[in-house]
Amino acid sequence: MITEHQYRHLMKTFNDGGSIGLAAMKAGMDRKTARRYLRRAAGPTMPKQTRHWQTHPDAFAAIWPEVVRWLEDTPEIEAKALFEHYLAQRPEQLPAHGLRTFQRRVSRWRTQYGPPKEVFFPQVREPGASVQVDWTHAHKLGVTLAGVAYPHLLCHVVLPYSNWEWAVPCQSESGLSLKTGLQDAFWRLGGVTPQVQTDHSSTATHQLKRGAAARGFNTEYLALCEHLGTAPRTINPCRPDENGDVEAANKHLKRRLLNHLILRGSRDFVSLEAYALFVGQVCTAANAQRAVRVAEELPRLRPLPAQRYPDAEEHTARVSSYSTARVKNCAYSVPARLINAHLIARVTETTVSFHHAGVEVARYPRAHAQQARIDYRHVIDSLVRKPGAFARYLYREELFPRLVFRQAYDQLVAAAPAHADRHYVALLALAARTDETQVAAVLGALLRAGDVPHASAVETRLQLAPPPARDLAVFVPELHSYDQLVQEVVA
């Protein structure tokens, strides 16, 4: 492309009687380029003339009137579907490879004669006015905890003005994850916004009343907002664009996390706490680039309450004759001595703990999707007396605390199917009575040697094994009292 100065030099030389070759040489351009600009009679900064005529026959002339009727009656129909329809019905009337040309022509028609498109109105963002909250699936990150896949969501909080963000991993779009995520964000930020905005579809914030057309906020969410000193606000149904800041930030957050996981070199974390710390570090690094606008928001935030709203829910659960208590439709085992007792279950987003008379009697990672959590130590005494119950026990798979126990059971079945259940129950009883880790180590050694892992053989090896070394505390002498004694003697 030539410059405007070259074009003026070309025109002056040519208008003064010079030839095209001479004018092109003086203007510093190719002869063909000079001829094109002379024929065009317009400089490089002037808009090109738009061509409104066709240079080849119209390939869609036979079907175009019908296409227009389709577009007028059903504006939502896609050009590709129309092309495929006519190609199947009347292949002789249009070219088989004319899809792109057909799509461009439909696009031009819609621009000239189609219905008006929806207009989006950019909004003025006020510093510190509100936060937007949303949940986004993070399964595709491929995160694992101690080698086990961790499909999860992220509770994501964003300030629309500065795009400051905070996220916490969670397993469900629940009120519990909302309490944790929202309060973690406010405490990290150091203040509370006057409003909290969520979408209209989450049961964590809304409830559907019978006979009511609209969904209202649920009582637990209202109590949380009242405690924090903020007002709940929601968007209109089926309008996610009204929550657009956090919706757009969801994609960017997951892209940022994926890149940092690649740089980390591993997607495996030793615990959920370690993964949550990683997510927090990524958010902190991103927020450092938004410090200028965040500084405008901080003075407008309301002060934090004296203490956090309780992250846990409390439920009363009766222990059944199965030695289990059900919480949120999931079964958890507790010690058999508590059968028929009523326990207090404290439920957080990640854990469930059971309490009786103020004492914690059991604690588990929270189960989801009606998954059971059974500790074999709670039922082993009854199972020893009734080993035949093991074969069809509803929660039998939960009685394999480690993979090596499952492998040992399979070996017992292969050796003596009729007595495998009784022998395996004896192994569980031995693990409950001694140390599960040591029993697992002995089982692994027996399986590698090809021996049948009977409880008697395991117990014999445990007795022969040297006792584990104990970590002794280093003695640190305390000399302060000796100094006092010396001073008293001298006095």
C-alpha positions in Angstrom: 0.0 0.0 0.0 1.3 3.5 -1.0 1.2 6.6 1.2 -0.9 9.7 0.5 2.4 11.6 -0.4 3.3 9.0 -3.0 -0.2 9.3 -4.5 0.0 13.1 -4.8 3.5 12.9 -6.4 2.2 10.3 -8.9 -0.8 12.5 -9.9 1.3 15.7 -10.2 3.9 14.1 -12.5 1.2 12.4 -14.6 -1.0 15.5 -15.0 2.1 17.5 -16.0 2.4 15.3 -19.1 4.6 12.6 -17.8 4.1 8.9 -18.8 2.8 6.3 -16.4 6.3 4.8 -16.2 7.9 8.1 -15.4 5.3 9.0 -12.8 5.5 5.6 -11.1 9.3 5.9 -11.0 9.3 9.4 -9.4 6.6 8.3 -6.9 8.5 5.2 -5.9 6.0 2.5 -6.9 5.5 -0.3 -9.4 4.0 0.6 -12.8 1.0 -1.7 -12.2 0.3 -0.1 -8.9 0.5 3.4 -10.5 -1.9 2.3 -13.3 -4.4 1.0 -10.7 -4.4 4.2 -8.7 -4.7 6.4 -11.8 -7.6 4.4 -13.0 -9.2 4.6 -9.6 -8.6 8.3 -9.3 -8.6 8.1 -5.5 -5.9 8.1 -3.0 -5.1 5.3 -0.4 -7.0 7.1 2.3 -10.2 7.5 0.3 -12.8 4.7 0.7 -13.0 2.1 -2.1 -15.9 2.2 -4.4 -18.5 -0.5 -3.4 -19.5 -2.8 -6.1 -23.3 -3.3 -6.4 -23.3 -5.5 -9.5 -22.8 -9.2 -10.0 -20.0 -10.6 -12.1 -21.5 -14.0 -12.5 -25.0 -15.5 -12.8 -27.1 -15.8 -9.6 -26.9 -19.5 -8.6 -29.8 -19.1 -6.1 -32.3 -17.2 -8.3 -34.7 -20.2 -8.6 -35.1 -20.7 -4.9 -34.5 -17.2 -3.5 -38.2 -16.1 -3.4 -39.0 -19.2 -1.3 -35.9 -18.6 0.9 -37.1 -15.0 1.6 -40.6 -16.3 2.7 -38.8 -18.7 5.1 -36.7 -15.9 6.6 -39.7 -13.7 7.0 -42.0 -16.3 8.6 -39.3 -17.9 10.8 -36.5 -15.4 11.5 -34.7 -17.9 13.8 -34.0 -20.5 11.1 -30.4 -21.0 10.2 -29.0 -20.5 6.7 -27.1 -23.8 6.8 -30.4 -25.7 7.5 -32.1 -24.0 4.6 -29.3 -24.8 2.3 -29.3 -28.5 3.3 -33.1 -28.6 2.9 -33.0 -27.3 -0.7 -29.9 -29.4 -1.6 -31.8 -32.5 -0.6 -35.1 -31.5 -2.3 -33.8 -29.8 -5.5 -30.1 -30.5 -5.9 -30.2 -29.4 -9.6 -31.2 -25.8 -8.7 -28.1 -24.9 -6.6 -24.4 -25.7 -6.4 -23.4 -28.4 -4.0 -20.4 -26.3 -2.7 -22.2 -23.0 -2.4 -22.9 -23.1 1.3 -20.6 -20.1 2.2 -22.0 -18.0 -0.7 -25.6 -18.8 0.5 -24.8 -17.9 4.1 -23.3 -14.6 3.0 -26.4 -13.8 1.0 -28.8 -14.6 3.8 -26.6 -12.5 6.2 -26.9 -9.5 3.8 -30.7 -10.0 3.5 -31.0 -10.1 7.3 -29.0 -6.9 7.6 -31.1 -5.1 5.1 -34.6 -6.5 5.8 -34.5 -8.7 8.9 -36.0 -8.0 12.3 -34.2 -5.7 14.7 -31.7 -7.4 17.0 -31.7 -7.2 20.7 -29.8 -4.1 22.0 -27.7 -4.4 25.2 -27.3 -1.3 27.3 -23.9 -0.9 29.1 -24.5 0.1 32.7 -22.6 2.6 34.9 -20.8 0.7 37.6 -20.6 2.4 41.0 -17.5 1.6 43.2 -18.3 -0.6 46.1 -22.0 -0.8 45.4 -22.5 -4.6 45.1 -21.0 -8.0 44.5 -22.2 -10.6 42.1 -22.2 -14.3 43.1 -22.4 -17.4 40.9 -21.4 -21.0 40.8 -19.4 -22.5 37.9 -18.5 -26.1 37.1 -14.7 -26.8 37.2 -14.7 -30.5 36.3 -12.6 -29.9 33.2 -9.7 -28.6 35.2 -8.9 -32.3 36.0 -8.0 -31.7 39.6 -7.4 -34.7 41.9 -7.1 -34.9 45.6 -4.5 -37.5 46.8 -4.9 -39.2 43.4 -8.7 -39.3 43.5 -10.7 -37.3 40.9 -12.4 -34.2 42.4 -15.3 -33.1 40.3 -16.4 -29.8 41.9 -17.8 -26.3 41.4 -16.4 -22.9 42.3 -18.4 -20.4 44.3 -17.3 -17.2 42.6 -17.7 -13.6 44.0 -16.9 -10.6 41.8 -17.0 -6.8 42.3 -18.4 -5.4 39.0 -16.6 -2.1 39.2 -13.0 -3.3 39.7 -13.5 -7.0 38.7 -11.9 -8.0 42.1 -12.7 -11.7 42.6 -12.6 -14.5 45.1 -13.5 -18.2 44.6 -13.7 -21.2 46.9 -14.1 -24.9 45.7 -17.3 -26.6 46.7 -19.3 -29.7 45.8 -22.7 -28.2 45.3 -24.7 -25.0 44.6 -25.9 -24.9 48.2 -26.6 -22.5 51.0 -23.6 -23.9 52.8 -21.2 -23.1 49.9 -22.7 -19.7 49.6 -22.1 -18.9 53.3 -18.5 -20.0 53.0 -17.7 -18.4 49.6 -19.4 -15.0 50.3 -18.0 -14.6 53.8 -14.5 -15.6 52.7 -14.7 -13.0 50.0 -15.9 -10.2 52.3 -13.3 -11.1 55.0 -10.6 -11.1 52.4 -11.8 -7.8 51.0 -12.1 -6.3 54.5 -15.7 -4.9 54.1 -19.2 -5.6 53.0 -21.0 -4.2 49.9 -24.5 -2.7 50.4 -25.9 -5.3 47.9 -25.4 -8.9 46.9 -26.7 -10.0 43.5 -27.4 -13.6 42.5 -29.3 -15.2 39.7 -32.9 -16.3 39.9 -32.4 -20.1 39.7 -30.3 -21.1 42.7 -32.1 -23.0 45.5 -29.3 -21.7 47.7 -30.9 -18.3 47.7 -34.5 -18.8 46.5 -37.5 -21.0 47.4 -40.6 -21.9 45.3 -43.7 -21.4 47.4 -46.7 -23.5 46.5 -49.3 -21.5 44.7 -46.9 -18.6 44.1 -45.8 -17.7 40.6 -42.6 -15.9 41.7 -39.6 -17.3 43.6 -38.8 -15.5 46.9 -35.6 -15.5 48.9 -35.4 -18.4 51.4 -35.2 -17.6 55.1 -31.6 -18.8 55.6 -30.3 -16.5 52.9 -32.2 -13.6 54.3 -30.8 -14.3 57.7 -27.2 -14.4 56.3 -27.7 -11.0 54.5 -29.2 -9.5 57.6 -26.2 -10.6 59.7 -23.7 -9.2 57.1 -25.6 -6.0 56.8 -26.2 -6.3 53.1 -29.4 -6.4 50.9 -30.1 -9.3 48.6 -30.9 -8.6 45.0 -31.7 -10.9 42.1 -31.9 -10.7 38.3 -34.9 -11.3 36.1 -35.7 -14.9 35.1 -33.8 -16.3 32.1 -31.6 -13.2 31.9 -28.0 -14.3 32.8 -26.7 -11.2 31.0 -27.9 -9.1 33.9 -25.3 -11.0 36.0 -22.9 -10.6 33.2 -19.8 -9.5 35.1 -19.5 -12.7 37.2 -20.7 -14.8 34.2 -17.9 -13.5 32.1 -15.4 -13.8 34.9 -16.2 -17.5 35.4 -14.6 -18.3 32.0 -11.6 -16.2 32.7 -11.1 -17.6 36.2 -11.1 -21.2 34.9 -8.7 -20.3 32.1 -6.4 -18.7 34.6 -6.6 -21.7 36.9 -5.9 -24.1 34.0 -2.8 -22.1 33.0 -1.4 -22.1 36.6 -2.1 -25.8 36.9 0.0 -26.4 33.7 2.8 -24.2 35.1 2.6 -26.1 38.5 3.3 -29.3 36.6 0.7 -31.3 38.5 -3.1 -31.2 39.0 -2.9 -33.4 42.1 -3.2 -31.9 45.6 -2.7 -33.6 49.0 -5.9 -32.2 50.4 -8.9 -30.0 49.7 -7.3 -27.3 51.9 -4.2 -27.3 49.7 -6.3 -26.9 46.6 -8.4 -24.1 48.1 -5.1 -22.3 49.0 -4.0 -22.7 45.4 -7.2 -21.1 44.1 -6.8 -18.3 46.6 -3.3 -17.6 45.4 -4.4 -17.4 41.8 -7.2 -15.0 42.7 -4.8 -12.9 44.8 -2.3 -12.6 41.9 -5.1 -11.5 39.5 -6.5 -9.0 42.0 -3.0 -7.4 42.3 -3.5 -6.1 38.8 -6.8 -4.4 39.8 -5.4 -2.5 42.8 -6.1 1.0 41.5 -9.8 0.5 41.0 -10.1 -1.7 44.2 -8.7 1.3 46.1 -11.7 3.3 44.9 -14.1 0.7 46.3 -12.6 0.0 49.7 -13.7 3.3 51.3 -17.3 2.7 50.3 -17.6 -0.7 51.9 -19.5 -1.2 55.1 -17.6 -2.6 58.1 -17.5 -6.3 58.7 -19.8 -7.8 61.5 -18.1 -8.7 64.7 -18.2 -12.4 63.8 -19.0 -14.6 60.9 -22.4 -16.1 60.3 -22.2 -19.8 61.2 -20.9 -21.8 58.3 -22.5 -25.0 59.6 -26.1 -26.2 59.8 -27.3 -28.2 62.7 -29.7 -31.1 62.3 -31.1 -33.6 64.8 -30.6 -37.2 63.7 -31.8 -40.4 65.3 -29.5 -43.4 65.2 -31.2 -46.4 63.6 -30.8 -50.1 64.5 -28.3 -50.2 61.6 -26.0 -48.0 63.7 -26.4 -45.2 61.1 -27.8 -41.7 61.2 -29.2 -40.0 58.0 -28.3 -36.4 57.2 -29.4 -34.8 54.0 -30.5 -38.2 52.7 -27.1 -39.8 53.2 -26.3 -42.5 55.8 -23.3 -42.2 58.2 -22.3 -44.8 60.8 -21.8 -44.0 64.4 -20.7 -46.2 67.4 -23.3 -48.9 68.0 -23.7 -47.9 71.7 -25.6 -44.9 70.4 -28.4 -46.9 68.7 -31.8 -45.2 69.3 -30.1 -42.0 70.6 -30.6 -38.6 69.1 -27.5 -36.8 67.9 -26.7 -33.3 66.8 -25.2 -33.3 63.3 -23.2 -30.3 62.3 -23.0 -30.0 58.5 -20.6 -27.8 56.6 -19.8 -27.8 52.9 -17.0 -30.3 53.4 -17.7 -32.2 56.6 -20.4 -33.8 58.8 -19.7 -34.3 62.5 -22.0 -36.0 65.0 -22.2 -34.9 68.7 -23.8 -36.4 71.7 -24.0 -34.7 75.1 -21.6 -32.0 73.7 -19.0 -34.6 72.7 -18.0 -35.4 69.1 -18.6 -39.1 68.4 -17.9 -39.2 64.6 -16.7 -37.0 61.8 -16.7 -37.7 58.0 -16.0 -35.9 54.7 -19.5 -34.9 53.6 -21.2 -37.4 51.3 -23.2 -36.4 48.2 -25.8 -38.1 45.9 -27.0 -40.5 48.7 -23.5 -42.0 49.1 -23.0 -43.8 52.5 -20.1 -43.3 54.9 -19.5 -46.4 57.0 -16.7 -46.9 59.5 -16.2 -50.6 60.0 -15.1 -50.0 63.6 -18.6 -48.9 64.5 -20.2 -52.2 63.4 -17.4 -54.8 63.7 -18.5 -56.3 67.0 -21.9 -57.2 65.7 -20.5 -58.4 62.4 -18.1 -60.8 64.2 -21.1 -62.4 65.8 -23.0 -62.4 62.5 -20.4 -62.8 59.7 -23.1 -64.2 57.4 -24.6 -60.7 57.2 -21.5 -59.5 55.3 -22.4 -61.1 51.9 -25.6 -59.1 51.4 -24.9 -56.1 53.6 -26.3 -52.9 52.0 -23.1 -51.0 52.6 -20.7 -53.8 52.0 -18.4 -51.8 49.7 -17.8 -49.3 52.5 -16.2 -52.1 54.5 -13.1 -52.2 52.3 -11.2 -49.3 53.9 -8.2 -49.7 51.5 -7.6 -51.3 48.1 -5.4 -54.0 49.7 -8.4 -55.1 51.9 -10.5 -55.6 48.7 -7.6 -57.6 47.2 -7.3 -59.7 50.3 -11.1 -60.5 50.2 -10.8 -61.5 46.5 -7.9 -63.8 47.4 -10.0 -65.4 50.3 -12.9 -66.0 47.9 -10.6 -67.6 45.4 -9.1 -69.9 48.1 -12.3 -70.9 50.0 -15.5 -69.2 48.8 -17.7 -70.8 51.5 -15.6 -69.3 54.4 -14.3 -66.1 52.7 -16.8 -63.8 54.5 -15.9 -65.1 57.9 -12.2 -64.9 57.3 -12.5 -61.3 56.0 -14.6 -60.2 59.0 -11.8 -61.6 61.2 -9.3 -59.4 59.3 -11.5 -56.3 59.9 -11.7 -57.2 63.6 -7.9 -57.5 63.7 -7.5 -54.1 62.0 -10.0 -52.5 64.5 -8.2 -54.0 67.5 -4.7 -53.2 66.5 -3.6 -50.8 63.7 -5.1 -50.6 60.3 -1.9 -49.3 58.6 0.2 -52.2 60.0 -2.5 -54.7 59.0 -2.6 -53.3 55.5 1.2 -53.5 55.2 1.2 -57.2 56.3 -1.7 -58.0 53.8 0.3 -56.4 51.0 3.3 -58.6 51.9 1.2 -61.8 52.0 -0.5 -61.0 48.7 2.9 -60.4 47.0 4.2 -63.7 48.3 1.1 -65.5 47.0 -0.1 -66.6 50.5 -3.7 -66.7 51.6 -4.2 -63.7 53.9 -5.9 -65.3 56.9 -6.3 -63.3 60.1 -4.1 -65.8 62.0 -1.2 -65.3 59.5 -1.5 -61.6 59.7 -1.6 -61.6 63.5 1.5 -63.8 63.6 3.5 -61.4 61.4 2.3 -58.5 63.5 3.6 -60.1 66.7 7.0 -60.8 65.0 7.3 -57.3 63.7 9.4 -54.9 65.8 7.4 -52.3 67.6 7.3 -49.0 65.8 9.8 -46.4 67.0 8.3 -43.7 69.1 9.2 -40.0 68.6 10.6 -38.9 72.0 10.3 -35.3 72.9 13.7 -33.5 73.3 14.3 -32.6 76.9 14.8 -28.8 77.3 15.9 -27.9 80.8 14.0 -25.0 82.4 16.5 -22.8 84.2 14.3 -20.0 85.4 13.3 -21.7 88.6 16.9 -22.6 89.3 18.0 -19.0 89.0 15.2 -18.0 91.5 16.5 -20.7 93.9 20.1 -19.4 93.7 18.9 -15.9 94.4 16.9 -17.0 97.4 20.0 -18.9 98.8 22.3 -16.0 98.3 19.8 -13.7 100.0 
